[in-house]
Structure formats: C-alpha cells, structure tokens
Amino acid sequence: MRPGASLIATAFIKTALSMSLAIGASPTAANGPASGSGEPHFVSMDAIIVPIVGSDHFEGSLRLKLVLAAKDAEQLDRLTAKLPELRAVSIASSIEFSRLFTSPHTPVDARRLSADLTTALRSTDNGIARVLIVEVSAEN
C-alpha cells in the first residue's frame, strides 16, 4: 500500500459518513426505515477489486466498496433480488473507469467514479437513487 493511502481512505470514509448523515441517513435507514418516512434505503455490495492496466502491463488494483441507495422500500427489495446482475454491471463499469482514469500513483476521482457507476446501474435498474462509495483505493 502507498504511504499515506490509509490516511486518505480514512478521511474519505469519514467524509462519506458525514455526507450520509447530512442527507438524513441513520442506523434505522440502513436497516429499513418505517414506510413512508422518506428516508433513503440502502443495500450493501461485497467489495470489488479490478485491475489497473497501463499501456501494456498490470500496474495495480482498484478496490472499492459500494452501497446502493434505493428510492423506496419496494425498490430496495427489487435491488436486493437483482444484486448479482448489479454487481456484474458494477464490475464492468469499474474496469472501464480503471482503464481510463485510474493510476496507482494518483488519487482516485471518487466523484466521477460514483457518477459513472450511478449512470451504469440506473440503466440496469431505475430504482437506484444513487451509488455511494464507502471505500476506494488504488494500489500497486
């Protein structure tokens, strides 16, 4: 792991958590809020690890953990059932992002990655409100 990478990752996680709290997320929301409360509904995905490929060689790996914010409880149930398909789309989109925009020597553009993943996953299921990245790193 690069020196300082864990410090950057820790800062990013703290920022992501504070942003989640700022939009009204709570432990109740993460576990399924009461119906009609208007709070976001979350489904967590397993970690994704994809290669970072330079012009002709393996340079490292992009690691990320995603949480999908569903529009409502009904969408949450559907997203949970479609999780394998959504994971496949996430991996494909992460590989493309890694190929175009990632280097183990520079910080990962988490905003762009989140926007790219949100666009790709919404084309599969429009019940996704947003893709949240709770952990991301590029390593040798």
N, C-alpha and C positions, 0 to 999 in steps of 0.2 A: 504494500500500500504506500502511496506517496506520502511524504511528510506533510502533515497538516490536513490531510484528506479527512481524517476522522473529525477534526475540528470543524471543517467546512460542513460535513454531513450533519454533525450535531447542531450547528447553527441553522442549517436548512430545516431540520426536523422541528426545532423549536419554533421557527418562523411558520412552518406549515401548521403546527398545532395551534399557535396563536391566531392564525388566519381562520382556522376551523372554528375556534371559539368565537371569533368576531362575527361569523356568519350565523351563529346560533346553534352550533353543534354542541351536543352534550353527551355524557355517557348513555342517557336514555335514547338519544337519537341514534347512536351507534348500535344499540341493541333492539331497535324497533320502537319508535315512539307511538304514543296513542294516536288513533286515527283522527285525521282532520286537524292535527296540531300545526301543520305547515312546516315542520322541521324536516331537514334532509334525512334520507335513509341511505345507509352505507352497506356495501358488500366489499369485503377484502379479497384480494387475489394473492396467490402464492408469489414468491419472489421470481423475477425474470432476470436471466443472465444471457446476454447476447454478445457475440464477438465484435471487437473493433478491428476492422481490416483496413490497413493502409493501402497504398497503391498496389502492392502485390504480396503483402505479408500480414500475419496476425500481429497486432500491436497491443492488444489487451482485451478487457471485457467491460461492458456496460451493465451495471447491476441496478435494478430498481424494484421497488415495491409499490403497488398501486392500490388505491381504494376507489371504487366507483360510487359516485353519488347518484342515487336513483331519484326520479321526480316524485314518486309517491310509493306507498306500501305495495300496491298492486304491481308496479314496475319492478320493485325490489324482488318480489317473488319470481317474476319472469327472468330477471337478470341472473338470479341465483341458479335457475334451471339452465340458462344458456351459458354458464360460466366457462365450460370447455371451449366453446366457439369464440367467446370473447377473449379468452386467453390466447388462442391461436392468432386472432387479429392483432392483439397487443404485441405478441412476439414479432409478427411480420412488420408491424409499424415501427417497433423498436430497432429491428435490424436495419430498416431503411434509414431511420434517424441516425443510428450509429455510423452507418456507411457515409452519410453526407455531412454530419455536423459534429461528430464526437472524436476526441483525441484523448489519450490517457494523460496528456501534458497540459490540458486546459480544463477549466470548469465546464460542467455540463449545463447547457441552457435549459433549465428545468421548465421555464415558462413556455418555451417553444415546444419542448417535448410533450408537456401536458396538453397544449393546444392541438398538436398533431395527433396525439392519442385520442383526445376527445372527438376530433373530426372523424377519425377512422372508426372508432367504436360506435359513434352515433349513426354511421352509415349501416352498421350491422343491427343496431337496436336504438331507436329514438327515445327510449325510456331513460337513457343516461343523461343526467343533468350536467355532470362534469366528471373528469378524471382527475383525481388528486394523487400527486406523487408524494409519498411519505418518506421515501428513502431513495437516494440516487447517488451513484459514484461511477467514475471511470478509472480503471486500474490497469497497471501493466500486467 
